[in-house]
Amino acid sequence: LFHLHSRHLFALNVFKVKEVVKLQHLNIMPNAHPKVCGVTTIRRESIPVIDLRRAICMPECERDADCNLVITEYNRSVQAFLVGRVDQIVNTTWSDIMPTPSS
């Protein structure tokens, strides 16, 4: 479970998460997608960083000591999600997950 500098909690499938690290230096990529805030290097691997606040149309916020990168792997593609505070890992069933609100 993690926050995006808001009161809401968000979650990812833990089987897709490789690790969580503190926000590190980001290199800006020219002509990158607006949701991609840069690239970081972890253990000699360049990893694109996606700002989840931007991705769900929340306003940007200050990057501070609470910022973390959740390194994930989907279909052999590695990317990092920029998030706020990371709280914990929880074990739950899909039936306990609330659907996203309709717009």
C-alpha positions as CSV (number, residue, x, y, z in Angstrom):
1,L,0.0,0.0,0.0
2,F,1.3,3.5,-0.8
3,H,0.2,7.1,-0.9
4,L,0.6,9.7,-3.7
5,H,1.0,12.6,-1.2
6,S,-2.8,12.4,-0.6
7,R,-5.1,10.8,1.9
8,H,-6.0,8.0,-0.5
9,L,-4.3,4.6,-0.4
10,F,-3.2,2.8,-3.6
11,A,-1.9,-0.7,-4.2
12,L,0.0,-2.8,-6.7
13,N,0.1,-6.5,-7.2
14,V,3.1,-7.5,-5.0
15,F,4.1,-10.2,-7.5
16,K,4.9,-7.4,-10.0
17,V,7.0,-5.4,-7.5
18,K,10.8,-6.0,-7.6
19,E,11.7,-3.5,-4.9
20,V,11.1,-0.2,-3.3
21,V,13.8,2.4,-3.1
22,K,14.1,6.1,-2.0
23,L,13.8,8.6,-4.8
24,Q,17.1,9.0,-6.5
25,H,18.5,11.4,-9.1
26,L,16.4,11.5,-12.2
27,N,17.8,12.2,-15.7
28,I,15.3,14.1,-17.8
29,M,14.5,12.5,-21.2
30,P,13.8,14.9,-24.0
31,N,10.5,14.3,-25.9
32,A,9.4,11.7,-23.3
33,H,5.7,11.0,-22.6
34,P,4.3,13.7,-20.2
35,K,3.8,11.0,-17.5
36,V,7.4,9.9,-17.6
37,C,9.3,12.2,-15.3
38,G,12.8,10.8,-16.0
39,V,15.1,7.9,-16.0
40,T,17.0,6.5,-13.0
41,T,19.9,4.1,-12.8
42,I,19.7,1.2,-10.3
43,R,22.5,-1.4,-10.3
44,R,23.6,-0.3,-13.8
45,E,20.1,-0.6,-15.2
46,S,18.4,2.4,-16.7
47,I,14.8,2.5,-15.6
48,P,12.1,4.9,-16.8
49,V,10.2,6.6,-14.0
50,I,6.4,7.2,-14.3
51,D,4.9,9.8,-12.1
52,L,1.7,8.1,-10.9
53,R,0.2,11.5,-9.8
54,R,0.5,12.7,-13.3
55,A,-0.8,9.4,-14.7
56,I,-4.1,9.7,-12.8
57,C,-4.4,13.5,-13.5
58,M,-3.6,14.7,-10.0
59,P,-1.6,17.9,-9.7
60,E,2.1,17.6,-9.3
61,C,3.6,17.9,-5.8
62,E,6.9,18.7,-4.2
63,R,9.4,15.8,-4.3
64,D,10.5,15.3,-0.7
65,A,11.9,12.8,1.7
66,D,8.7,10.8,1.5
67,C,9.1,10.0,-2.2
68,N,9.8,6.5,-3.2
69,L,10.3,4.5,-6.4
70,V,8.4,1.3,-6.7
71,I,10.3,-0.8,-9.2
72,T,8.0,-3.1,-11.1
73,E,8.2,-5.6,-13.9
74,Y,5.3,-6.3,-16.3
75,N,5.8,-8.6,-19.3
76,R,9.6,-8.4,-19.0
77,S,9.5,-4.6,-19.0
78,V,11.0,-2.9,-16.0
79,Q,9.8,0.6,-14.9
80,A,9.6,2.6,-11.7
81,F,6.6,4.4,-10.3
82,L,7.1,7.6,-8.4
83,V,5.0,7.5,-5.3
84,G,4.9,9.1,-1.9
85,R,5.0,7.1,1.4
86,V,5.0,3.3,1.2
87,D,3.2,1.8,4.1
88,Q,3.1,-2.0,4.0
89,I,2.4,-5.2,2.1
90,V,-1.0,-6.7,2.7
91,N,-2.5,-10.0,1.7
92,T,-6.0,-9.7,0.3
93,T,-8.3,-11.3,-2.3
94,W,-9.5,-9.8,-5.5
95,S,-13.0,-9.8,-4.1
96,D,-11.9,-7.4,-1.4
97,I,-10.6,-4.8,-3.9
98,M,-12.9,-1.9,-4.5
99,P,-13.6,-0.9,-8.1
100,T,-12.3,2.4,-9.4
101,P,-14.9,5.2,-9.3
102,S,-16.5,6.0,-12.6
103,S,-15.8,9.4,-14.0
